[in-house]
Amino acid sequence: MPDASADASAAMVNAGFSLPVQGAVLRGTVQVPAGKTTLTQLLPIIQEIENVIVGTVSNQAKSVGREVSCRAGCGACCRQMVPLNVFEAEALTQWLQSLPAERQAELAERFHRALCALRDAGMIDKLVREDWVPEEETGTQLAVDYFHARVPCPFLENERCSIHPIRPLACREYLVTSPPELCQDPSVNDVCGVALPVKLSRALHHFGQTVTQDPRGWIPLVFLMAWAKGNAKPGDHVTGTGEELLQRFLNQAAELAKDMES
Ligand code: SF4
């Protein structure tokens, strides 16, 4: 048995996984920490699996003439309110802290400018109120208002994502097949996308809700710098060996996917 108290940076082991994806079962093997790890530390592996799901589903869509039109250099959707899970917020905070001071200051300025633009558009008060619910009318309206404020994500540089390899799951799951110009305003244009049969972001939100006791389990990405000041470590509350934790996470994802089907 691996020592559960060992540091997560110690030995890695292979862990097989399987996940139902559109009538088939997606199987693979990933490397996970053998010892105790947190859900935040497991994020790179979850992102790896998400990439496989997105790749599989995109290829299936392409084979029936529905190619994903999202390309580097098109940042139209990067003016939406991005749900950043608290575990993702923790990982991005650690990444930000590892950057050279000048880059940190540059990004801090970008976040500040985004918050000022949202304040000027009257959005901050709406965002911090707790009476809006994602996927209900209150949340949908807030998302539309946010998009109409036209505030770019602070990580968007020259219409490209500057954190592409570590971007949030929500960004990976946004797969548009309609012409990119329609994304200029999804609230009035008929933007079509590929529906993912399983969304790992939902499983992550589930754990986020449990840890934070917040019905969302995520924050708007634009609040990342403010959130980081609280020094929260949500990952410390969801731990296990790499294998155990991955299995628990994928079981949750499969459970939520079943709910989506029914
Ligand atoms: S994190 Fe990257 S992909 Fe996501 S909204 Fe920001 S710039 Fe766009």
Residues whose N, C-alpha, C, O or C-beta is under 5 A from the ligand:
A	BS01	SF4	C78 V82 C153 F155 L156 R160 C161 S162 R167 P168 C171
